[in-house]
Each structure stands twice: as structure tokens, then as C-alpha cells.
Amino acid sequence: MTEKIRILFLAASPKNITALRLEEEIREIEEKIWKGTQREAFALIPVLAVRPTDLQDALLKHRPHIVHFSGHGNRAGGVYLESHYGSSKVVSRKALTELFTILKREIRIVALNVCHSRDHAESITQLIDFAIGMNGAIEDSSAIVFSAYFYQSLAHGCSVKEAFDLARNQLSMAGMRGAKTPELFVRDGIDATKSYLIEECRETAERSDERKPGSASGQRNVSVGSIGDGVIITGDSNSVSMSKRNK
């Protein structure tokens, strides 16, 4: 496998809205992926303090398979990014959907780990195979746990549906709020129970290798990327934080 599954982690916590523990979410995701039996298949790419001017560049530069956004959302389905001065700058649901329409490329999953993102996630599946959104407000601590266990399951080779269900189950087992808040939406014609991203990415990479001059059919090059340079390879209790991911 010459290509890793790239998770583009976009995060924003403007200074005029309740602070979120976004670095903690990155750390938890990194640790859970690193424990996975298929950890070498993933690359976690964090981009923090995201501004509207950063979105196109991040998608063009990293060509992600998974786009994960963590931060605050509003009831209209928009997300709050940061201005050049660190204050909130809302990006509308329409503008984000247009961006994914233009730059969907290899994107298989869009995870909107923000409050009130259900309808936006549902609409994204007209373009993208899978989308995760929240059907209301979700506490910061619950959002972190959900993310970490979703990617843990993917790193153990689970299907998208299994990973989603296990992440929600972890919230229930930990006695945390919001176990029913995340929702998974699937594009028509896609079976989430049979979608194994690692296998699909490997098959795509091998087909690409076979088309390259001088490449041996079926040959795989698997390497574990280094931690650093912004690329990382790879829950929480109710009492820690009660902040929610909406303004």
C-alpha cells in the first residue's frame, strides 16, 4: 500500500466563544489510532485555528480521504472558524457544501463534530459517501470520546458502520451524555456495513501502482510515517468539561 488514509483534522475555537479542548481531541485520536492493528494505514493531519482562507489550501494540499471538523456550529448548519484576529467568523452551510462539490476528490467521509450539524451532514451525502453530524448540542468531553473511538475502530479494520456504532456505544458504556446525538448518513448505493476503508484504499493504491511504468504487479510498500511536521501517524469524564460545541 503506497497511500495512507489521510485524516484532515480541521479545528477552530474562536476566542469569543467557549474554549474547546481541541488539542486533547487530537491527542486522543492519535493514541487510539496508534493502538490499532492497522495503524500504519493512517496519517492524521491537524490544522488548527482554521480561518476561511485556509480551507481551500488544506484540501488542495493534503487531498484527504476523511475531513474531520471540530469546533462550534450554529443552528443554521454553519461552522465558526477564526478571523485574522482570532474572533469568530461563520462559514455558511451553503459555502461549505459548494467547497466539497468542487474538491470532493478522494474524500470518503466528512465528520462534523460540532453542534446542530445533522442537516448539513445529511446534505453532504449527495456528494460524499459518508457524513457524520450532530442532531443537537454535544458536550466537549463527549465529542472527544466519540471521535477517539470512531478512529480507533477504523484503525482496527472495522467498517464505517461498525466504527460509528462502537463510538456511540463507548459513550453509553462510559455513562456520558449524547450517545444518540451523533448520526451517520450514507450516500445512496453505498453499504456502510461493507465499506472497509483500509481495504478499499489498498486496492486503489495497488491498481495505481500497476499502471506505473516498471512497477511490479501486486507489490506493496508499507511504511510508518514519522510523528512531526504536522503529520501524525497513527474517553473522558463528565466532570472535566461541560462546554458545548455551539455558540
Buried (B, 14 or more C-beta within 10 A) or exposed (E): BBBBBBBBBBBBBBEEBBEBBBEBBBBBBBEBBBEBEBBBBBBBBBBBBBBBEBBEEBBEEBBBBBBBBBBBBBEEBBBBBBBEEBEBBBBBBEEBBEBBEEBBEBBBBBBBBBBBBBBBBBBBBEBBBBBBBBBBBBBBBBBBBBBBBBBBBBBBBBBBBBBBBBBBEBBEEBEBBBBEBBBBBBBEEBEBEEBBBBBBBBEBBBEEBEEEEEBEEEEEEEEEBEEEEEBBBBBBEEEBBEBBBBB
